[in-house]
Amino acid sequence: MAALRLGQSAETRRSFSAADIADYVALGGQTPPEDEVPEPLIGAMFSCLLGVKLPGLGTNYLKQASEFKSVAYLDELLTARIEITRLRPDKYLVDLNTNCCNANGDLICTGRALVYVKDVGQ
């Protein structure tokens, strides 16, 4: 946990196509309104960041709370960002802010995540 620090952040960008939505629905997701990206796909962007970039491989996702402020649309470039807001080394816990914006900078969703990092990098 020594490599983690307050304010450290990571982000990823992507857009979702009609084919992505079809795959999501085929896996059991609810069909969204036309041209809209389902909220769980946006949440998955945070999951990807937490497991791949920050803290990284071995991260255990404990809690996520998201508040959706706006709709994301198909083929719209989205930027998901996470930032460390609190470190609790005695419990191997990391609190993070999460947010997702579209290419215009409009906030799609905001929230918080809590992860357990004892096994990260092992």
Buried (B, 14 or more C-beta within 10 A) or exposed (E): BEEBEEEBEBBBEEBBEEEBBEEBEEEEBEEBEEEBBBBEBBBBBBBBBBBEBBBBEEBBEEEBEBEBEEBBBBEBEBBBBBBBEEBEEEEBBBBBBBBBBBEEEEEBBBBBBBBBBEEBEE
